[in-house]
Amino acid sequence: MKAPVLHEPELEFRAGNRHFDPRYGVSVFGPVDADSPTGLRQIPIGLVGPSHAVDGIRNWLQRCQNHIEARDNKPGQENLHQPFPGFSTDSPFGAQLVFDDAPVREIPERQLRRMVRADTVSATKDAVVFYADAARSLADTGRCRVVICARPEELQDREGHPPPQESTAEHEEDAWSDHQAGRTTSRPRTC
């Protein structure tokens, strides 16, 4: 059996420059629309997730606004880890990420606790509905160009692990909150 090796296609960057590596192309030339009057100079970011995850994503993106040195490469892998030029108006990207508290949709703690206690299938379904609704709501406002969803750590790697048992106090708190809001739970609950 013969397996042909396809050459990587060249990508286009600023001023018609071409290169096959997007990291190199952006850091040396800049994005293809860098000189365009319609090119974005500010990119408003919308965030969805639990408050601690939203804060973590925001902190990470703010760190990415500055230059980040490359990790050391092993011999023969000199191009594996490249420095990151930073994402700002002074970097080759020529744009900055804009954060505002308005385009943020946080998962309420009570809802997150319910997802954590639910089985994996139900928790995934509930999370998908919440994230899709929140992203749609943010898109409808027109206040952001990008929506980033922060997956709750509490829901990660649950395959094969049973959900934790809820305490009677948590059950009563959630039931009272539902009663106050005029809601009933559609899923049977155990104490």
N, C-alpha and C positions, 0 to 999 in steps of 0.2 A: 504494500500500500504506500502510495506517495501522498504526502501532505504538502501542498504548495504554501509558501509563506507570502502573504500579501503585505506589500509595503504600506506603511501608514499614510493616509491621505494628508496632504498639506492643508492647513487651516489658514484663513486669511485674517490678518491683523491690521493695525493702523497703517495708513498710507499704502495699502496694497501689499505690504510685506507678508511673506508666507513662511510657515514652519510647521512641522508635524507635532511638536510638543506644545500644548497650550500653556504650560507653566513658563516655558522659555519665551514663547511668543508674546504673552501678556507682559511679562517683566521687562522685555527688551523693547518691544514696539508699542504695546498698549492695545486696547480693544479696537475692533474694526470701526466703531462709530465714535472714537475719541474726538475727532475733529468735526463731527457733524453737529449742526445747530440743534438737531432734535435728540442728540445723545443725552442720556440721563446724567445729571450732576449730583442729584440727591435721590436716594432710594429709600422711601419710607418702609419700615419693617413692621409687620403685624405678628404678634406672638400668641400662641394658644398653649395652655397647659396649666399644671398646678403652679402656685406662686413661686415655690423654691426652684422649680425647673425653668420657669420663665426668667427668673433672676439669673440663673446659671447660663442660659443661652445668651442673654443680654450681655453679661460680663465677658463671655467668650468672644462674641462678635465685636465688642469694644476693644478687646485685646488684639483682634485681627485687623484693627485699623492701623496698627503700627507694624514695622518691619519685624519679621520673625526669622531668626537665624536657622539655617539647615542643620539637621543632625549629622553626625559624622557618618560618612559612607565607607563601606568596605571596599577593598581593592576590586576593581572590575565593575563596581556599581556606583560610579561617580555621579551619575545623573539620577539616581534613585531618590535622594532627598535633596530638594532644591530649597533655597531660602524663599520666604514669602515676602513680597514687596510691601505688604500692608494695603488695606483697602481704604483709601482716603483721596481727597482732591489733589493732594501732593504726590500721590503714588501713580504708577502707570495706569491704574484703573481710571483715574480722573473723576471719581465720584465718591460720595460719602454715604454711609448708612445712617438713616435718621430714626431715632427712637422717640416714642411718645407714649404716654400712659393710655391714651384713648384707644389706639388699635391693639389692645391686649384683652384677651378673653381667658380668664382663669377658671379652672375647674374648682368649684366649691369643695371645701374639705369634706362636707357631709356626703357629697356625690362620689368623691374619691374613695372614702371609706366603704361605701356601698359596692363600688367596683372591686375593691380589694377583697371583700368578703364573698363576692360572687364566684361561681365557677368560671373557668378560663373562657369558655365560649360566650357566656352572658357578659362577662367583663369586657371582652373584646368588642362585642356588639354594642354595648353601651358607650364605650370609649369612641368607637368609630362614629356613632350617631352624634355624640357631643362635638368631636373635632370637626366633622363635616358641617354641622350647623354653625359652629363658631367661625370656621373659615369662610363659609358662605356669607355670614353676617358681616365679617370684616371686608370681604370683597365688595359687598353691596354699599358699604360706606364710601368707597373710593378714596379712603385715607391712607391706603398702603399699596405698594406695588408687589410686595413679597409677603407671604404668610409662612411662618415657621412653626411647626408643631413640636412641642417638647413632650415626649412620651414619659409618663410618670414612672419613676424607678420602682414604685410599688407594684406595677403591673408587669415588669420585665421578668423573664425567665421563670414563668409560672407553670410551664408545661411539666406535668408529672408531679406537681406539688399541690396538695389540697389547699383551698383558701383557709385563712385563719378563722377560728371560731369567734363570733362576735360576742361581746359581753352583754349581759342583760341591760346594763346601763346604756350602752350604745344603741341597743335595739329600742329601748324606751325613748331615748333622745330623738332618734330618727322618726319613730312613730308619732311622737308629740309634734315634731316639726311638720310632718305630713298632715297631721290633724289640723294644726294651726293654719296651714296653707290651703286646706280644703282638698288635699290630694289623698288618694288611696294607693297603696302599693299593689302592683299587679303580680308581683312575684311572692310566693309564700315564703315566710321567714321562719327561721328556727332560733330558739334561744338556748 
